[in-house]
Amino acid sequence: MSFLRKLAEKVTPPKVNLKMNLSDSVFFLGDSIKGELLVSSEEDFDSEEVRCEVQCVEAAKVQKRIYSPSLKREIITEVWESATLYFAKPSLSGPIHISKGFSGKFPFNIPIPITMKPTSKSVDRRVTWTVKGVLAVKGRPDAVSPTLEVQVAQPQAAPVVKEVVREVVMVPCKYCGTLFPVTETVCPNCGAKRTA
């Protein structure tokens, strides 16, 4: 019986509930995805690592020539092609023993590079950000939380402040020669009235 149990353990992840709580509904490029991974266990096991996995995938609709065996010729077909633009898996905890009844929180703060693309969905192109929690276990499949889609937006640009430079014309006083602004009617030095 023990042999069958060990065999079953090799193909099944540990009985543990993983849930992600995010601090916000929208995050910005150049900022961080913040939240916590909640872990509650129903069995005893050793974990090698507790981590998050963040991924940004861009998918685009392209036209490809594909051979059709029924038509015996190539036909042009629209297909979705995708590429991973960003992938990170920061560690939240190193090796840890998790006992039956364990309940814990692992906070995370994952930086989003400012150079990445924000979330977008159109008819022929998509950029999707996802995050999930992973409990890595040696010799068994990893326990994984449900994958959450995260909204990542372009940061708002700072308002541009324009500096206005005004040129003030200076005129000399007819009596003492002191320069003063043309907008003034009396000389600040001798008090004489401006004549011109």
C-alpha positions as CSV (number, residue, x, y, z in Angstrom):
1,M,0.0,0.0,0.0
2,S,2.9,2.3,0.8
3,F,4.4,1.8,-2.6
4,L,1.1,2.9,-4.3
5,R,0.9,5.9,-2.1
6,K,4.5,6.9,-3.0
7,L,3.7,6.4,-6.7
8,A,0.6,8.5,-6.4
9,E,2.6,11.3,-4.7
10,K,5.0,11.4,-7.7
11,V,2.2,12.3,-10.1
12,T,0.0,14.5,-7.9
13,P,0.9,17.9,-6.4
14,P,0.6,18.3,-2.7
15,K,-2.9,19.0,-1.2
16,V,-2.5,22.7,-0.6
17,N,-4.6,25.7,-1.4
18,L,-2.9,28.7,-3.0
19,K,-4.7,32.0,-3.5
20,M,-3.3,35.4,-4.8
21,N,-4.6,38.7,-3.4
22,L,-3.5,41.7,-5.4
23,S,-3.2,45.2,-3.8
24,D,-4.8,47.0,-6.7
25,S,-6.9,46.3,-9.9
26,V,-4.6,48.3,-12.2
27,F,-0.8,48.5,-12.2
28,F,1.5,50.9,-14.2
29,L,4.6,50.4,-16.2
30,G,7.7,51.3,-14.1
31,D,5.7,50.5,-10.9
32,S,5.4,47.1,-9.1
33,I,2.7,44.4,-8.9
34,K,2.0,44.1,-5.1
35,G,0.0,41.6,-3.2
36,E,0.3,38.4,-1.2
37,L,0.2,34.7,-1.8
38,L,-2.0,32.8,0.7
39,V,-1.1,29.2,1.4
40,S,-3.1,26.7,3.4
41,S,-2.0,23.0,3.5
42,E,-3.9,19.8,4.0
43,E,-0.8,17.6,4.1
44,D,2.8,17.4,5.4
45,F,5.6,18.0,2.9
46,D,8.8,19.9,2.2
47,S,8.8,22.8,-0.3
48,E,11.9,23.8,-2.2
49,E,10.7,27.3,-2.9
50,V,7.6,29.6,-2.8
51,R,7.6,32.0,-5.8
52,C,5.5,34.1,-8.1
53,E,5.6,33.9,-11.9
54,V,4.8,37.0,-13.9
55,Q,4.5,36.9,-17.7
56,C,3.8,39.3,-20.5
57,V,2.7,37.7,-23.8
58,E,2.0,39.5,-27.0
59,A,-0.2,37.7,-29.6
60,A,-0.8,38.8,-33.1
61,K,-3.0,37.6,-35.9
62,V,-1.0,36.8,-39.0
63,Q,-1.7,35.2,-42.4
64,K,0.2,32.0,-43.2
65,R,0.3,29.8,-46.2
66,I,-0.6,26.2,-45.0
67,Y,-0.8,23.1,-47.2
68,S,-4.3,21.6,-47.3
69,P,-4.2,17.8,-48.0
70,S,-7.9,17.8,-49.1
71,L,-7.4,20.7,-51.6
72,K,-3.9,19.5,-52.5
73,R,-2.6,23.1,-52.5
74,E,-1.5,25.8,-50.2
75,I,-4.2,28.1,-48.8
76,I,-3.8,31.4,-46.9
77,T,-5.1,31.0,-43.3
78,E,-5.2,33.5,-40.4
79,V,-3.5,32.2,-37.3
80,W,-2.5,33.7,-33.9
81,E,1.2,33.7,-33.1
82,S,2.5,34.7,-29.7
83,A,5.8,35.6,-28.1
84,T,6.8,36.1,-24.5
85,L,8.0,39.6,-24.0
86,Y,8.7,39.3,-20.3
87,F,9.0,36.5,-17.7
88,A,10.1,36.7,-14.1
89,K,9.8,34.3,-11.2
90,P,10.9,36.1,-8.0
91,S,11.4,33.9,-4.9
92,L,9.2,34.6,-1.9
93,S,10.7,32.0,0.3
94,G,13.5,29.4,0.2
95,P,13.2,25.8,1.4
96,I,10.4,25.4,4.0
97,H,8.6,22.6,5.7
98,I,4.9,22.9,5.4
99,S,2.9,20.8,7.9
100,K,-0.7,19.8,7.8
101,G,-2.9,22.7,8.8
102,F,-0.3,25.3,7.9
103,S,-1.6,28.7,6.9
104,G,0.6,31.5,5.9
105,K,1.0,34.7,3.8
106,F,3.9,35.5,1.5
107,P,3.9,39.2,0.4
108,F,5.4,40.0,-3.0
109,N,6.5,43.2,-4.8
110,I,7.4,42.5,-8.4
111,P,8.8,45.4,-10.5
112,I,7.3,46.0,-14.0
113,P,9.9,47.3,-16.4
114,I,8.9,50.7,-17.9
115,T,10.1,49.5,-21.3
116,M,7.4,46.8,-21.6
117,K,4.0,47.1,-23.3
118,P,0.8,47.8,-21.4
119,T,-2.2,45.5,-21.5
120,S,-4.2,45.8,-24.8
121,K,-6.7,43.9,-26.8
122,S,-7.7,44.6,-30.4
123,V,-9.0,42.7,-33.3
124,D,-5.6,41.5,-34.5
125,R,-3.2,42.1,-31.5
126,R,-3.2,41.3,-27.7
127,V,-0.8,42.0,-24.9
128,T,-1.6,40.1,-21.8
129,W,0.0,40.2,-18.3
130,T,-0.5,37.2,-15.9
131,V,0.7,36.3,-12.4
132,K,0.5,33.1,-10.4
133,G,1.9,31.6,-7.3
134,V,3.9,28.4,-7.3
135,L,4.9,26.1,-4.5
136,A,7.9,24.0,-5.8
137,V,8.2,20.5,-4.4
138,K,11.1,18.1,-5.3
139,G,10.1,14.9,-6.9
140,R,6.4,15.9,-7.3
141,P,4.4,18.3,-9.5
142,D,4.4,21.9,-8.2
143,A,1.3,23.3,-6.5
144,V,0.1,26.3,-8.5
145,S,-2.5,29.0,-7.7
146,P,-5.1,30.0,-10.3
147,T,-3.5,32.3,-12.9
148,L,-4.7,35.9,-12.6
149,E,-4.8,38.3,-15.5
150,V,-3.4,41.7,-14.5
151,Q,-4.2,45.1,-16.0
152,V,-1.0,47.0,-16.7
153,A,-1.4,50.6,-18.0
154,Q,0.8,53.2,-19.4
155,P,1.8,55.7,-16.6
156,Q,0.3,59.1,-16.9
157,A,2.7,61.7,-18.3
158,A,3.7,64.5,-16.0
159,P,2.2,67.9,-17.0
160,V,4.5,70.0,-19.0
161,V,5.1,73.4,-17.4
162,K,6.2,76.0,-19.9
163,E,8.3,78.9,-18.6
164,V,7.5,82.2,-20.0
165,V,10.4,84.6,-20.3
166,R,9.5,88.3,-20.8
167,E,12.0,90.8,-21.9
168,V,12.0,94.1,-20.0
169,V,13.2,97.2,-21.8
170,M,15.4,99.5,-19.7
171,V,15.7,103.2,-20.2
172,P,18.3,105.6,-18.7
173,C,17.3,108.4,-16.4
174,K,17.8,111.8,-18.2
175,Y,19.3,113.4,-15.0
176,C,21.4,110.7,-13.2
177,G,21.9,108.0,-15.9
178,T,20.5,105.1,-13.9
179,L,18.8,102.4,-15.9
180,F,15.2,101.5,-14.9
181,P,12.3,99.6,-16.5
182,V,10.3,101.4,-19.1
183,T,7.1,100.4,-17.2
184,E,8.1,102.7,-14.3
185,T,7.3,106.4,-14.4
186,V,9.9,107.7,-11.9
187,C,13.6,106.9,-11.5
188,P,14.3,104.6,-8.5
189,N,17.6,106.4,-7.8
190,C,16.8,110.2,-8.0
191,G,13.0,110.3,-8.2
192,A,12.9,112.3,-11.4
193,K,9.9,111.7,-13.7
194,R,10.6,109.8,-16.9
195,T,10.5,112.2,-19.9
196,A,10.4,109.8,-22.8
